[in-house]
Amino acid sequence: MTDLELEFEHIYIEVRAERWPLIERFLFSYFCMREGYLSKQGKPDWELARKNSLRSTSVTHLKHSELEPIVPLAVIIGEIKRYQRDGELTPSVLQRILNSLLHYAVISKDEKSALRTVGLLNTMPADWYQSETKDLYARFLKLNIQLLPS
């Protein structure tokens, strides 16, 4: 079993046990394993993730930035809960949710503060939840945060 499969199993076990508060702690590790952002010891590496993730056009120095989930972790967990509640959560559905929603971007501290100010730090815009397409960047677009590859 690979480290990525192990991280996925951790998440899946917590979901099946409905231990929702514990899931968040595995999400960043899963992301790093999936993207290959690992230290020499094979552990998730924040700095490598920060260096290689999408970056806001307003970020001039990494020291003055934040690594932020593109879709808030609470929203991702909410999506997982919805599928679990409806009896539709299988390992392949969980993997699809994680692979489609779990991404990070580097934004400035001011942009993070702006997300907090407009109430989008831990949530997506209201219309996102009813949307068929679920644009990952909807909350960043509301504040005109433009992302570019690192």
MARMI-77264 format. One record per atom (N, C-alpha, C): residue number from 0; z, y, x; chain; residue in one letter. Coordinates in steps of 0.2 Angstrom, whole numbers, plus 5000, padded with zeros to 4 digits. Layout:
<sites>
+-----+------+------+------+--------+---------+
! num !    z !    y !    x ! cadena ! residuo !
+-----+------+------+------+--------+---------+
! NUM !    Z !    Y !    X !      A !       A !
...
+-----+------+------+------+--------+---------+
</sites>
This chain:
<sites>
+-----+------+------+------+--------+---------+
! num !    z !    y !    x ! cadena ! residuo !
+-----+------+------+------+--------+---------+
!   0 ! 5000 ! 4994 ! 5004 !      A !       M !
!   0 ! 5000 ! 5000 ! 5000 !      A !       M !
!   0 ! 5000 ! 5006 ! 5004 !      A !       M !
!   1 ! 4995 ! 5011 ! 5003 !      A !       T !
!   1 ! 4995 ! 5017 ! 5007 !      A !       T !
!   1 ! 5001 ! 5022 ! 5005 !      A !       T !
!   2 ! 5002 ! 5027 ! 5009 !      A !       D !
!   2 ! 5007 ! 5032 ! 5007 !      A !       D !
!   2 ! 5005 ! 5036 ! 5001 !      A !       D !
!   3 ! 4998 ! 5037 ! 5000 !      A !       L !
!   3 ! 4996 ! 5040 ! 4994 !      A !       L !
!   3 ! 4998 ! 5036 ! 4988 !      A !       L !
!   4 ! 4996 ! 5029 ! 4988 !      A !       E !
!   4 ! 4998 ! 5025 ! 4983 !      A !       E !
!   4 ! 5005 ! 5025 ! 4981 !      A !       E !
!   5 ! 5009 ! 5025 ! 4987 !      A !       L !
!   5 ! 5016 ! 5025 ! 4986 !      A !       L !
!   5 ! 5019 ! 5031 ! 4982 !      A !       L !
!   6 ! 5016 ! 5037 ! 4984 !      A !       E !
!   6 ! 5018 ! 5043 ! 4981 !      A !       E !
!   6 ! 5016 ! 5043 ! 4974 !      A !       E !
!   7 ! 5010 ! 5040 ! 4972 !      A !       F !
!   7 ! 5008 ! 5040 ! 4965 !      A !       F !
!   7 ! 5013 ! 5035 ! 4962 !      A !       F !
!   8 ! 5015 ! 5029 ! 4965 !      A !       E !
!   8 ! 5019 ! 5025 ! 4961 !      A !       E !
!   8 ! 5026 ! 5028 ! 4960 !      A !       E !
!   9 ! 5029 ! 5032 ! 4964 !      A !       H !
!   9 ! 5035 ! 5036 ! 4963 !      A !       H !
!   9 ! 5034 ! 5040 ! 4957 !      A !       H !
!  10 ! 5028 ! 5044 ! 4956 !      A !       I !
!  10 ! 5027 ! 5048 ! 4951 !      A !       I !
!  10 ! 5027 ! 5044 ! 4944 !      A !       I !
!  11 ! 5023 ! 5039 ! 4945 !      A !       Y !
!  11 ! 5022 ! 5034 ! 4939 !      A !       Y !
!  11 ! 5029 ! 5031 ! 4936 !      A !       Y !
!  12 ! 5033 ! 5029 ! 4941 !      A !       I !
!  12 ! 5039 ! 5026 ! 4939 !      A !       I !
!  12 ! 5044 ! 5031 ! 4936 !      A !       I !
!  13 ! 5044 ! 5038 ! 4938 !      A !       E !
!  13 ! 5048 ! 5043 ! 4935 !      A !       E !
!  13 ! 5045 ! 5045 ! 4928 !      A !       E !
!  14 ! 5039 ! 5045 ! 4927 !      A !       V !
!  14 ! 5036 ! 5046 ! 4921 !      A !       V !
!  14 ! 5038 ! 5041 ! 4916 !      A !       V !
!  15 ! 5037 ! 5034 ! 4918 !      A !       R !
!  15 ! 5038 ! 5029 ! 4913 !      A !       R !
!  15 ! 5046 ! 5029 ! 4911 !      A !       R !
!  16 ! 5050 ! 5031 ! 4916 !      A !       A !
!  16 ! 5057 ! 5032 ! 4914 !      A !       A !
!  16 ! 5059 ! 5038 ! 4911 !      A !       A !
!  17 ! 5054 ! 5042 ! 4910 !      A !       E !
!  17 ! 5055 ! 5049 ! 4907 !      A !       E !
!  17 ! 5060 ! 5053 ! 4911 !      A !       E !
!  18 ! 5060 ! 5053 ! 4917 !      A !       R !
!  18 ! 5065 ! 5057 ! 4921 !      A !       R !
!  18 ! 5061 ! 5063 ! 4923 !      A !       R !
!  19 ! 5059 ! 5067 ! 4919 !      A !       W !
!  19 ! 5055 ! 5073 ! 4920 !      A !       W !
!  19 ! 5057 ! 5078 ! 4925 !      A !       W !
!  20 ! 5063 ! 5079 ! 4926 !      A !       P !
!  20 ! 5065 ! 5084 ! 4931 !      A !       P !
!  20 ! 5064 ! 5081 ! 4938 !      A !       P !
!  21 ! 5063 ! 5075 ! 4939 !      A !       L !
!  21 ! 5062 ! 5072 ! 4946 !      A !       L !
!  21 ! 5055 ! 5072 ! 4948 !      A !       L !
!  22 ! 5051 ! 5072 ! 4943 !      A !       I !
!  22 ! 5043 ! 5072 ! 4945 !      A !       I !
!  22 ! 5041 ! 5077 ! 4950 !      A !       I !
!  23 ! 5043 ! 5083 ! 4949 !      A !       E !
!  23 ! 5041 ! 5089 ! 4953 !      A !       E !
!  23 ! 5042 ! 5088 ! 4960 !      A !       E !
!  24 ! 5047 ! 5084 ! 4962 !      A !       R !
!  24 ! 5048 ! 5083 ! 4969 !      A !       R !
!  24 ! 5043 ! 5079 ! 4973 !      A !       R !
!  25 ! 5039 ! 5075 ! 4969 !      A !       F !
!  25 ! 5034 ! 5071 ! 4972 !      A !       F !
!  25 ! 5027 ! 5074 ! 4972 !      A !       F !
!  26 ! 5026 ! 5079 ! 4968 !      A !       L !
!  26 ! 5020 ! 5082 ! 4967 !      A !       L !
!  26 ! 5017 ! 5085 ! 4973 !      A !       L !
!  27 ! 5021 ! 5089 ! 4977 !      A !       F !
!  27 ! 5018 ! 5092 ! 4983 !      A !       F !
!  27 ! 5016 ! 5086 ! 4988 !      A !       F !
!  28 ! 5021 ! 5081 ! 4989 !      A !       S !
!  28 ! 5019 ! 5076 ! 4993 !      A !       S !
!  28 ! 5013 ! 5072 ! 4991 !      A !       S !
!  29 ! 5012 ! 5071 ! 4985 !      A !       Y !
!  29 ! 5006 ! 5068 ! 4983 !      A !       Y !
!  29 ! 5000 ! 5072 ! 4985 !      A !       Y !
!  30 ! 5000 ! 5078 ! 4983 !      A !       F !
!  30 ! 4995 ! 5083 ! 4985 !      A !       F !
!  30 ! 4993 ! 5082 ! 4992 !      A !       F !
!  31 ! 4998 ! 5083 ! 4996 !      A !       C !
!  31 ! 4997 ! 5083 ! 5004 !      A !       C !
!  31 ! 4994 ! 5076 ! 5006 !      A !       C !
!  32 ! 4996 ! 5071 ! 5003 !      A !       M !
!  32 ! 4994 ! 5064 ! 5005 !      A !       M !
!  32 ! 4986 ! 5064 ! 5003 !      A !       M !
!  33 ! 4985 ! 5066 ! 4997 !      A !       R !
!  33 ! 4978 ! 5066 ! 4994 !      A !       R !
!  33 ! 4973 ! 5070 ! 4998 !      A !       R !
!  34 ! 4975 ! 5076 ! 5001 !      A !       E !
!  34 ! 4971 ! 5080 ! 5004 !      A !       E !
!  34 ! 4971 ! 5079 ! 5012 !      A !       E !
!  35 ! 4976 ! 5075 ! 5014 !      A !       G !
!  35 ! 4977 ! 5074 ! 5021 !      A !       G !
!  35 ! 4980 ! 5079 ! 5025 !      A !       G !
!  36 ! 4984 ! 5083 ! 5022 !      A !       Y !
!  36 ! 4988 ! 5088 ! 5025 !      A !       Y !
!  36 ! 4995 ! 5085 ! 5027 !      A !       Y !
!  37 ! 4995 ! 5081 ! 5033 !      A !       L !
!  37 ! 5000 ! 5078 ! 5035 !      A !       L !
!  37 ! 5002 ! 5079 ! 5043 !      A !       L !
!  38 ! 5008 ! 5079 ! 5044 !      A !       S !
!  38 ! 5010 ! 5080 ! 5051 !      A !       S !
!  38 ! 5008 ! 5074 ! 5055 !      A !       S !
!  39 ! 5010 ! 5074 ! 5062 !      A !       K !
!  39 ! 5008 ! 5069 ! 5066 !      A !       K !
!  39 ! 5012 ! 5063 ! 5064 !      A !       K !
!  40 ! 5018 ! 5064 ! 5061 !      A !       Q !
!  40 ! 5022 ! 5058 ! 5059 !      A !       Q !
!  40 ! 5020 ! 5056 ! 5052 !      A !       Q !
!  41 ! 5015 ! 5058 ! 5049 !      A !       G !
!  41 ! 5012 ! 5056 ! 5042 !      A !       G !
!  41 ! 5016 ! 5059 ! 5036 !      A !       G !
!  42 ! 5020 ! 5064 ! 5037 !      A !       K !
!  42 ! 5024 ! 5068 ! 5032 !      A !       K !
!  42 ! 5020 ! 5074 ! 5029 !      A !       K !
!  43 ! 5021 ! 5075 ! 5023 !      A !       P !
!  43 ! 5018 ! 5081 ! 5020 !      A !       P !
!  43 ! 5019 ! 5088 ! 5025 !      A !       P !
!  44 ! 5014 ! 5091 ! 5026 !      A !       D !
!  44 ! 5015 ! 5097 ! 5030 !      A !       D !
!  44 ! 5013 ! 5104 ! 5027 !      A !       D !
!  45 ! 5018 ! 5108 ! 5025 !      A !       W !
!  45 ! 5017 ! 5114 ! 5022 !      A !       W !
!  45 ! 5012 ! 5119 ! 5025 !      A !       W !
!  46 ! 5013 ! 5119 ! 5032 !      A !       E !
!  46 ! 5009 ! 5124 ! 5036 !      A !       E !
!  46 ! 5002 ! 5122 ! 5036 !      A !       E !
!  47 ! 5000 ! 5115 ! 5036 !      A !       L !
!  47 ! 4994 ! 5113 ! 5036 !      A !       L !
!  47 ! 4990 ! 5114 ! 5029 !      A !       L !
!  48 ! 4994 ! 5113 ! 5024 !      A !       A !
!  48 ! 4992 ! 5114 ! 5017 !      A !       A !
!  48 ! 4991 ! 5122 ! 5016 !      A !       A !
!  49 ! 4995 ! 5126 ! 5019 !      A !       R !
!  49 ! 4994 ! 5133 ! 5018 !      A !       R !
!  49 ! 4988 ! 5136 ! 5022 !      A !       R !
!  50 ! 4987 ! 5133 ! 5028 !      A !       K !
!  50 ! 4981 ! 5135 ! 5032 !      A !       K !
!  50 ! 4974 ! 5133 ! 5029 !      A !       K !
!  51 ! 4974 ! 5127 ! 5025 !      A !       N !
!  51 ! 4968 ! 5124 ! 5023 !      A !       N !
!  51 ! 4967 ! 5125 ! 5015 !      A !       N !
!  52 ! 4971 ! 5127 ! 5011 !      A !       S !
!  52 ! 4970 ! 5128 ! 5004 !      A !       S !
!  52 ! 4966 ! 5134 ! 5003 !      A !       S !
!  53 ! 4964 ! 5135 ! 4997 !      A !       L !
!  53 ! 4960 ! 5141 ! 4994 !      A !       L !
!  53 ! 4965 ! 5147 ! 4996 !      A !       L !
!  54 ! 4962 ! 5153 ! 4997 !      A !       R !
!  54 ! 4966 ! 5158 ! 4999 !      A !       R !
!  54 ! 4964 ! 5164 ! 4995 !      A !       R !
!  55 ! 4968 ! 5168 ! 4992 !      A !       S !
!  55 ! 4967 ! 5175 ! 4989 !      A !       S !
!  55 ! 4964 ! 5179 ! 4994 !      A !       S !
!  56 ! 4959 ! 5183 ! 4991 !      A !       T !
!  56 ! 4956 ! 5188 ! 4995 !      A !       T !
!  56 ! 4960 ! 5194 ! 4998 !      A !       T !
!  57 ! 4966 ! 5194 ! 4994 !      A !       S !
!  57 ! 4971 ! 5200 ! 4996 !      A !       S !
!  57 ! 4976 ! 5197 ! 5002 !      A !       S !
!  58 ! 4975 ! 5191 ! 5004 !      A !       V !
!  58 ! 4980 ! 5188 ! 5009 !      A !       V !
!  58 ! 4977 ! 5190 ! 5016 !      A !       V !
!  59 ! 4981 ! 5194 ! 5020 !      A !       T !
!  59 ! 4978 ! 5196 ! 5026 !      A !       T !
!  59 ! 4982 ! 5192 ! 5032 !      A !       T !
!  60 ! 4988 ! 5190 ! 5031 !      A !       H !
!  60 ! 4992 ! 5186 ! 5035 !      A !       H !
!  60 ! 4996 ! 5181 ! 5032 !      A !       H !
!  61 ! 4996 ! 5175 ! 5034 !      A !       L !
!  61 ! 4999 ! 5169 ! 5031 !      A !       L !
!  61 ! 5007 ! 5170 ! 5030 !      A !       L !
!  62 ! 5009 ! 5174 ! 5035 !      A !       K !
!  62 ! 5017 ! 5176 ! 5035 !      A !       K !
!  62 ! 5019 ! 5179 ! 5029 !      A !       K !
!  63 ! 5014 ! 5183 ! 5026 !      A !       H !
!  63 ! 5015 ! 5187 ! 5020 !      A !       H !
!  63 ! 5012 ! 5184 ! 5014 !      A !       H !
!  64 ! 5012 ! 5177 ! 5013 !      A !       S !
!  64 ! 5009 ! 5174 ! 5008 !      A !       S !
!  64 ! 5013 ! 5168 ! 5005 !      A !       S !
!  65 ! 5011 ! 5165 ! 5000 !      A !       E !
!  65 ! 5015 ! 5160 ! 4996 !      A !       E !
!  65 ! 5010 ! 5155 ! 4995 !      A !       E !
!  66 ! 5012 ! 5148 ! 4995 !      A !       L !
!  66 ! 5008 ! 5143 ! 4993 !      A !       L !
!  66 ! 5010 ! 5141 ! 4986 !      A !       L !
!  67 ! 5005 ! 5142 ! 4981 !      A !       E !
!  67 ! 5007 ! 5142 ! 4974 !      A !       E !
!  67 ! 5002 ! 5137 ! 4971 !      A !       E !
!  68 ! 5005 ! 5133 ! 4967 !      A !       P !
!  68 ! 5001 ! 5128 ! 4963 !      A !       P !
!  68 ! 4996 ! 5132 ! 4958 !      A !       P !
!  69 ! 4990 ! 5130 ! 4958 !      A !       I !
!  69 ! 4985 ! 5134 ! 4954 !      A !       I !
!  69 ! 4987 ! 5133 ! 4947 !      A !       I !
!  70 ! 4988 ! 5127 ! 4945 !      A !       V !
!  70 ! 4991 ! 5126 ! 4938 !      A !       V !
!  70 ! 4999 ! 5125 ! 4939 !      A !       V !
!  71 ! 5003 ! 5129 ! 4936 !      A !       P !
!  71 ! 5010 ! 5128 ! 4937 !      A !       P !
!  71 ! 5012 ! 5120 ! 4936 !      A !       P !
!  72 ! 5017 ! 5118 ! 4941 !      A !       L !
!  72 ! 5019 ! 5111 ! 4940 !      A !       L !
!  72 ! 5022 ! 5110 ! 4934 !      A !       L !
!  73 ! 5026 ! 5114 ! 4930 !      A !       A !
!  73 ! 5029 ! 5113 ! 4924 !      A !       A !
!  73 ! 5023 ! 5112 ! 4919 !      A !       A !
!  74 ! 5017 ! 5115 ! 4919 !      A !       V !
!  74 ! 5012 ! 5114 ! 4915 !      A !       V !
!  74 ! 5009 ! 5107 ! 4916 !      A !       V !
!  75 ! 5008 ! 5105 ! 4922 !      A !       I !
!  75 ! 5006 ! 5098 ! 4924 !      A !       I !
!  75 ! 5010 ! 5093 ! 4921 !      A !       I !
!  76 ! 5017 ! 5094 ! 4922 !      A !       I !
!  76 ! 5022 ! 5089 ! 4919 !      A !       I !
!  76 ! 5021 ! 5089 ! 4912 !      A !       I !
!  77 ! 5020 ! 5095 ! 4909 !      A !       G !
!  77 ! 5019 ! 5095 ! 4901 !      A !       G !
!  77 ! 5013 ! 5091 ! 4899 !      A !       G !
!  78 ! 5008 ! 5092 ! 4903 !      A !       E !
!  78 ! 5002 ! 5088 ! 4901 !      A !       E !
!  78 ! 5003 ! 5080 ! 4902 !      A !       E !
!  79 ! 5007 ! 5078 ! 4907 !      A !       I !
!  79 ! 5009 ! 5071 ! 4908 !      A !       I !
!  79 ! 5013 ! 5069 ! 4902 !      A !       I !
!  80 ! 5018 ! 5073 ! 4900 !      A !       K !
!  80 ! 5022 ! 5072 ! 4894 !      A !       K !
!  80 ! 5018 ! 5071 ! 4888 !      A !       K !
!  81 ! 5013 ! 5075 ! 4887 !      A !       R !
!  81 ! 5009 ! 5074 ! 4881 !      A !       R !
!  81 ! 5006 ! 5068 ! 4880 !      A !       R !
!  82 ! 5003 ! 5066 ! 4886 !      A !       Y !
!  82 ! 5000 ! 5059 ! 4886 !      A !       Y !
!  82 ! 5005 ! 5053 ! 4885 !      A !       Y !
!  83 ! 5010 ! 5054 ! 4888 !      A !       Q !
!  83 ! 5016 ! 5049 ! 4887 !      A !       Q !
!  83 ! 5018 ! 5049 ! 4880 !      A !       Q !
!  84 ! 5019 ! 5054 ! 4877 !      A !       R !
!  84 ! 5022 ! 5055 ! 4870 !      A !       R !
!  84 ! 5017 ! 5051 ! 4865 !      A !       R !
!  85 ! 5010 ! 5052 ! 4867 !      A !       D !
!  85 ! 5005 ! 5050 ! 4862 !      A !       D !
!  85 ! 5003 ! 5042 ! 4864 !      A !       D !
!  86 ! 5007 ! 5039 ! 4869 !      A !       G !
!  86 ! 5005 ! 5033 ! 4871 !      A !       G !
!  86 ! 4999 ! 5031 ! 4874 !      A !       G !
!  87 ! 4996 ! 5037 ! 4877 !      A !       E !
!  87 ! 4990 ! 5036 ! 4880 !      A !       E !
!  87 ! 4990 ! 5037 ! 4888 !      A !       E !
!  88 ! 4996 ! 5036 ! 4891 !      A !       L !
!  88 ! 4997 ! 5037 ! 4898 !      A !       L !
!  88 ! 4996 ! 5030 ! 4902 !      A !       L !
!  89 ! 4991 ! 5030 ! 4905 !      A !       T !
!  89 ! 4990 ! 5024 ! 4909 !      A !       T !
!  89 ! 4990 ! 5026 ! 4917 !      A !       T !
!  90 ! 4990 ! 5022 ! 4921 !      A !       P !
!  90 ! 4989 ! 5024 ! 4928 !      A !       P !
!  90 ! 4983 ! 5028 ! 4930 !      A !       P !
!  91 ! 4977 ! 5026 ! 4927 !      A !       S !
!  91 ! 4971 ! 5030 ! 4928 !      A !       S !
!  91 ! 4971 ! 5036 ! 4925 !      A !       S !
!  92 ! 4974 ! 5037 ! 4919 !      A !       V !
!  92 ! 4975 ! 5044 ! 4915 !      A !       V !
!  92 ! 4979 ! 5048 ! 4920 !      A !       V !
!  93 ! 4985 ! 5046 ! 4922 !      A !       L !
!  93 ! 4989 ! 5050 ! 4926 !      A !       L !
!  93 ! 4986 ! 5052 ! 4932 !      A !       L !
!  94 ! 4982 ! 5048 ! 4936 !      A !       Q !
!  94 ! 4978 ! 5049 ! 4942 !      A !       Q !
!  94 ! 4973 ! 5055 ! 4940 !      A !       Q !
!  95 ! 4970 ! 5054 ! 4934 !      A !       R !
!  95 ! 4965 ! 5059 ! 4932 !      A !       R !
!  95 ! 4968 ! 5066 ! 4931 !      A !       R !
!  96 ! 4974 ! 5066 ! 4928 !      A !       I !
!  96 ! 4978 ! 5072 ! 4927 !      A !       I !
!  96 ! 4980 ! 5075 ! 4934 !      A !       I !
!  97 ! 4982 ! 5071 ! 4938 !      A !       L !
!  97 ! 4985 ! 5074 ! 4945 !      A !       L !
!  97 ! 4979 ! 5077 ! 4949 !      A !       L !
!  98 ! 4973 ! 5073 ! 4949 !      A !       N !
!  98 ! 4967 ! 5075 ! 4953 !      A !       N !
!  98 ! 4964 ! 5081 ! 4950 !      A !       N !
!  99 ! 4964 ! 5082 ! 4943 !      A !       S !
!  99 ! 4961 ! 5088 ! 4941 !      A !       S !
!  99 ! 4965 ! 5094 ! 4941 !      A !       S !
! 100 ! 4972 ! 5093 ! 4940 !      A !       L !
! 100 ! 4976 ! 5099 ! 4939 !      A !       L !
! 100 ! 4980 ! 5101 ! 4945 !      A !       L !
! 101 ! 4982 ! 5096 ! 4950 !      A !       L !
! 101 ! 4986 ! 5097 ! 4955 !      A !       L !
! 101 ! 4982 ! 5100 ! 4961 !      A !       L !
! 102 ! 4982 ! 5106 ! 4962 !      A !       H !
! 102 ! 4979 ! 5110 ! 4968 !      A !       H !
! 102 ! 4983 ! 5116 ! 4969 !      A !       H !
! 103 ! 4983 ! 5118 ! 4976 !      A !       Y !
! 103 ! 4987 ! 5124 ! 4978 !      A !       Y !
! 103 ! 4982 ! 5129 ! 4981 !      A !       Y !
! 104 ! 4985 ! 5135 ! 4980 !      A !       A !
! 104 ! 4981 ! 5141 ! 4983 !      A !       A !
! 104 ! 4986 ! 5145 ! 4987 !      A !       A !
! 105 ! 4984 ! 5149 ! 4992 !      A !       V !
! 105 ! 4988 ! 5154 ! 4995 !      A !       V !
! 105 ! 4987 ! 5161 ! 4992 !      A !       V !
! 106 ! 4992 ! 5164 ! 4990 !      A !       I !
! 106 ! 4992 ! 5170 ! 4987 !      A !       I !
! 106 ! 4997 ! 5175 ! 4990 !      A !       I !
! 107 ! 4996 ! 5181 ! 4989 !      A !       S !
! 107 ! 5001 ! 5186 ! 4992 !      A !       S !
! 107 ! 5007 ! 5186 ! 4988 !      A !       S !
! 108 ! 5012 ! 5189 ! 4992 !      A !       K !
! 108 ! 5019 ! 5189 ! 4988 !      A !       K !
! 108 ! 5018 ! 5194 ! 4982 !      A !       K !
! 109 ! 5014 ! 5199 ! 4983 !      A !       D !
! 109 ! 5013 ! 5204 ! 4978 !      A !       D !
! 109 ! 5010 ! 5201 ! 4972 !      A !       D !
! 110 ! 5005 ! 5196 ! 4973 !      A !       E !
! 110 ! 5002 ! 5193 ! 4968 !      A !       E !
! 110 ! 5007 ! 5188 ! 4964 !      A !       E !
! 111 ! 5011 ! 5185 ! 4968 !      A !       K !
! 111 ! 5016 ! 5180 ! 4965 !      A !       K !
! 111 ! 5021 ! 5184 ! 4961 !      A !       K !
! 112 ! 5023 ! 5190 ! 4963 !      A !       S !
! 112 ! 5027 ! 5194 ! 4959 !      A !       S !
! 112 ! 5023 ! 5197 ! 4953 !      A !       S !
! 113 ! 5017 ! 5198 ! 4953 !      A !       A !
! 113 ! 5013 ! 5200 ! 4947 !      A !       A !
! 113 ! 5013 ! 5194 ! 4942 !      A !       A !
! 114 ! 5012 ! 5188 ! 4944 !      A !       L !
! 114 ! 5012 ! 5183 ! 4940 !      A !       L !
! 114 ! 5019 ! 5182 ! 4936 !      A !       L !
! 115 ! 5024 ! 5183 ! 4940 !      A !       R !
! 115 ! 5031 ! 5183 ! 4937 !      A !       R !
! 115 ! 5031 ! 5189 ! 4932 !      A !       R !
! 116 ! 5029 ! 5195 ! 4933 !      A !       T !
! 116 ! 5030 ! 5200 ! 4929 !      A !       T !
! 116 ! 5026 ! 5199 ! 4922 !      A !       T !
! 117 ! 5020 ! 5196 ! 4922 !      A !       V !
! 117 ! 5016 ! 5195 ! 4916 !      A !       V !
! 117 ! 5018 ! 5189 ! 4913 !      A !       V !
! 118 ! 5023 ! 5185 ! 4915 !      A !       G !
! 118 ! 5025 ! 5179 ! 4912 !      A !       G !
! 118 ! 5021 ! 5173 ! 4913 !      A !       G !
! 119 ! 5017 ! 5173 ! 4919 !      A !       L !
! 119 ! 5012 ! 5168 ! 4921 !      A !       L !
! 119 ! 5014 ! 5164 ! 4927 !      A !       L !
! 120 ! 5021 ! 5164 ! 4929 !      A !       L !
! 120 ! 5023 ! 5161 ! 4935 !      A !       L !
! 120 ! 5023 ! 5153 ! 4933 !      A !       L !
! 121 ! 5026 ! 5152 ! 4928 !      A !       N !
! 121 ! 5027 ! 5144 ! 4926 !      A !       N !
! 121 ! 5023 ! 5142 ! 4920 !      A !       N !
! 122 ! 5018 ! 5146 ! 4918 !      A !       T !
! 122 ! 5014 ! 5144 ! 4912 !      A !       T !
! 122 ! 5007 ! 5147 ! 4913 !      A !       T !
! 123 ! 5003 ! 5144 ! 4909 !      A !       M !
! 123 ! 4996 ! 5146 ! 4909 !      A !       M !
! 123 ! 4995 ! 5151 ! 4903 !      A !       M !
! 124 ! 4990 ! 5155 ! 4903 !      A !       P !
! 124 ! 4988 ! 5159 ! 4897 !      A !       P !
! 124 ! 4988 ! 5155 ! 4891 !      A !       P !
! 125 ! 4990 ! 5158 ! 4885 !      A !       A !
! 125 ! 4991 ! 5155 ! 4879 !      A !       A !
! 125 ! 4984 ! 5151 ! 4877 !      A !       A !
! 126 ! 4979 ! 5154 ! 4878 !      A !       D !
! 126 ! 4972 ! 5151 ! 4876 !      A !       D !
! 126 ! 4970 ! 5145 ! 4880 !      A !       D !
! 127 ! 4973 ! 5144 ! 4886 !      A !       W !
! 127 ! 4972 ! 5139 ! 4890 !      A !       W !
! 127 ! 4974 ! 5132 ! 4887 !      A !       W !
! 128 ! 4979 ! 5132 ! 4883 !      A !       Y !
! 128 ! 4982 ! 5126 ! 4880 !      A !       Y !
! 128 ! 4977 ! 5123 ! 4875 !      A !       Y !
! 129 ! 4974 ! 5128 ! 4871 !      A !       Q !
! 129 ! 4969 ! 5125 ! 4866 !      A !       Q !
! 129 ! 4962 ! 5124 ! 4868 !      A !       Q !
! 130 ! 4961 ! 5126 ! 4874 !      A !       S !
! 130 ! 4954 ! 5126 ! 4877 !      A !       S !
! 130 ! 4952 ! 5119 ! 4878 !      A !       S !
! 131 ! 4945 ! 5118 ! 4877 !      A !       E !
! 131 ! 4943 ! 5111 ! 4879 !      A !       E !
! 131 ! 4941 ! 5111 ! 4886 !      A !       E !
! 132 ! 4940 ! 5116 ! 4890 !      A !       T !
! 132 ! 4938 ! 5116 ! 4897 !      A !       T !
! 132 ! 4944 ! 5117 ! 4901 !      A !       T !
! 133 ! 4949 ! 5120 ! 4899 !      A !       K !
! 133 ! 4955 ! 5121 ! 4903 !      A !       K !
! 133 ! 4953 ! 5123 ! 4910 !      A !       K !
! 134 ! 4951 ! 5129 ! 4911 !      A !       D !
! 134 ! 4950 ! 5133 ! 4917 !      A !       D !
! 134 ! 4956 ! 5133 ! 4922 !      A !       D !
! 135 ! 4956 ! 5129 ! 4927 !      A !       L !
! 135 ! 4962 ! 5129 ! 4932 !      A !       L !
! 135 ! 4964 ! 5136 ! 4934 !      A !       L !
! 136 ! 4959 ! 5141 ! 4935 !      A !       Y !
! 136 ! 4960 ! 5147 ! 4938 !      A !       Y !
! 136 ! 4962 ! 5153 ! 4932 !      A !       Y !
! 137 ! 4963 ! 5151 ! 4926 !      A !       A !
! 137 ! 4964 ! 5155 ! 4921 !      A !       A !
! 137 ! 4970 ! 5160 ! 4922 !      A !       A !
! 138 ! 4975 ! 5158 ! 4925 !      A !       R !
! 138 ! 4981 ! 5163 ! 4926 !      A !       R !
! 138 ! 4979 ! 5168 ! 4931 !      A !       R !
! 139 ! 4976 ! 5165 ! 4936 !      A !       F !
! 139 ! 4974 ! 5170 ! 4942 !      A !       F !
! 139 ! 4968 ! 5175 ! 4940 !      A !       F !
! 140 ! 4964 ! 5172 ! 4935 !      A !       L !
! 140 ! 4959 ! 5177 ! 4933 !      A !       L !
! 140 ! 4962 ! 5183 ! 4928 !      A !       L !
! 141 ! 4967 ! 5181 ! 4925 !      A !       K !
! 141 ! 4970 ! 5186 ! 4921 !      A !       K !
! 141 ! 4973 ! 5192 ! 4925 !      A !       K !
! 142 ! 4974 ! 5191 ! 4931 !      A !       L !
! 142 ! 4977 ! 5196 ! 4936 !      A !       L !
! 142 ! 4972 ! 5198 ! 4941 !      A !       L !
! 143 ! 4965 ! 5195 ! 4940 !      A !       N !
! 143 ! 4960 ! 5197 ! 4945 !      A !       N !
! 143 ! 4962 ! 5194 ! 4952 !      A !       N !
! 144 ! 4965 ! 5189 ! 4953 !      A !       I !
! 144 ! 4966 ! 5186 ! 4959 !      A !       I !
! 144 ! 4960 ! 5181 ! 4961 !      A !       I !
! 145 ! 4957 ! 5183 ! 4966 !      A !       Q !
! 145 ! 4951 ! 5180 ! 4968 !      A !       Q !
! 145 ! 4952 ! 5175 ! 4974 !      A !       Q !
! 146 ! 4950 ! 5169 ! 4973 !      A !       L !
! 146 ! 4951 ! 5164 ! 4978 !      A !       L !
! 146 ! 4945 ! 5162 ! 4982 !      A !       L !
! 147 ! 4946 ! 5161 ! 4989 !      A !       L !
! 147 ! 4940 ! 5159 ! 4993 !      A !       L !
! 147 ! 4943 ! 5153 ! 4997 !      A !       L !
! 148 ! 4938 ! 5149 ! 4999 !      A !       P !
! 148 ! 4940 ! 5144 ! 5004 !      A !       P !
! 148 ! 4943 ! 5147 ! 5010 !      A !       P !
! 149 ! 4948 ! 5143 ! 5013 !      A !       S !
! 149 ! 4952 ! 5146 ! 5019 !      A !       S !
! 149 ! 4947 ! 5147 ! 5025 !      A !       S !
+-----+------+------+------+--------+---------+
</sites>
